[in-house]
Amino acid sequence: MIQAAAGRTNPVFNDRKLKLGTFGTNLDRGCAISSIDGVLEINWPNTVTLAKISEEMDFEALVPIGRWHGFGGKTNFNGPGFECFAWAAGMSASTRYSGIFATSHVPTIHPVMAAKQAAAIDHISNGRFALNIVTGWNRPEIEMFGTPMMEHDDRYECAVEWLQVIKQLWTRDDMFDFEGRFFHIKKGYLEPKPIQQPFPPVMNAGGSEKGQHFAAKYCDMVYVVFGSHDFDECKAKVDAYRNLARQEYGRELQVWSYAYVVQGDTEKEAQDYFDYYVNQNGDWEAVTNLVETMIANAKTLPPPVLAEMKKHFIAGWGGYPIVGTPEQIAESLVTLSKIGLNGTLLNFPRYIDDMRRFQRDAYPLVKQAGLR
Ligand SMILES: Cc1cc2nc3c(=O)[nH]c(=O)nc-3n(C[C@H](O)[C@H](O)[C@H](O)COP(=O)(O)O)c2cc1C
């Protein structure tokens, strides 16, 4: 099975012990479903500012979220935002080091178009592009395109063909035809090829069994979402993903996750901040819309379980919680490395101010800990 080469141009292949990135800097409010002042207001200068701060810390990955509709509530969380390929092109021209991702919904973009845009962005970024494939779970946004939402496993069958077409366009010198269930390509052709050879890294965050097999078989980077934050359970989840790829497909994967960072000078200050932006000022209507669209059986979950889940989504899109002093933040990142992750995306409630604070106080400790 061909994999992206661990080439020199994309920093996601560097040898840092724990790679870092940002998540969702292309969307209004970033990852915090909260109405407090100071959360990310989406405009081009702000998203570029976050990329610049990332680059000052040599972050390896800037991963946007593919989103076409907001989640209502008083914030219309993640409604306003920049489309991912256009964002990635602009971001590539505004940065020098970080890996630039585009998140692409399979049903919203034809593979010829995705391959062509990706190749252009790989050139603009001088070989720093990566493709995040998502199959789409948010029915209203898929229906906005006038196409019915496919059944869950069919979405991945479609993604297999979509990616097969893209990889052929990226690698084949001859013109080719492709006859599949979902796509029909006549005389497929793409020049210039991407800078990264044989092609840029491909990421997927499949969580279901079908999604995990798709990622293990065809992708280079996978993302795990931790349901529990117990060390052994997290480690078992990471190990299981790696073993699936090794044993069933003879492939090596990078395994990443994502986390939200809430920093305080004292642990109490960090917890008070969490309480303020989540419990007191969370947009509970928006998060209810999000969770009930994403999780089919949400309404049948025990209320305390559902409430806890919503809190994590308000705090940072359900990521791994890192709440505490700079020392505790560095320790948590050491833990994520020990769990076996190659990297993690981070997000912050007041994205710009809090990321600067992380850079000033916590990042030097992350380096001291030998992670970077
Ligand atoms: C780090 C990460 C990034 C994701 N980005 C997006 C995204 O931008 N847009 C989207 O619709 N889904 C996104 N997802 C959802 C996944 O693509 C996937 O649908 C979800 O994890 C459930 O897995 P399943 O599709 O195997 O059921 C993301 C998930 C993770 C963990």
The ligand as an ORCA input file, in Angstrom:
! r2SCAN-3c Opt
* xyz 0 1
  C      -9.350     15.991     14.779
  C     -10.651     15.811     14.066
  C     -10.991     16.642     13.027
  C     -12.217     16.517     12.380
  N     -12.547     17.434     11.436
  C     -13.794     17.390     10.900
  C     -14.214     18.426     10.032
  O     -13.490     19.374      9.804
  N     -15.450     18.345      9.506
  C     -16.298     17.309      9.760
  O     -17.415     17.295      9.246
  N     -15.911     16.295     10.571
  C     -14.698     16.323     11.159
  N     -14.311     15.340     12.031
  C     -15.182     14.148     12.218
  C     -14.539     12.893     11.620
  O     -14.256     13.073     10.263
  C     -15.397     11.635     11.802
  O     -16.591     11.714     11.052
  C     -15.744     11.378     13.247
  O     -14.550     11.301     13.998
  C     -16.584     10.104     13.451
  O     -15.974      8.979     12.895
  P     -16.734      8.079     11.812
  O     -16.907      8.929     10.584
  O     -15.813      6.910     11.577
  O     -18.052      7.661     12.391
  C     -13.114     15.467     12.719
  C     -12.771     14.624     13.775
  C     -11.569     14.790     14.460
  C     -11.264     13.875     15.607
*
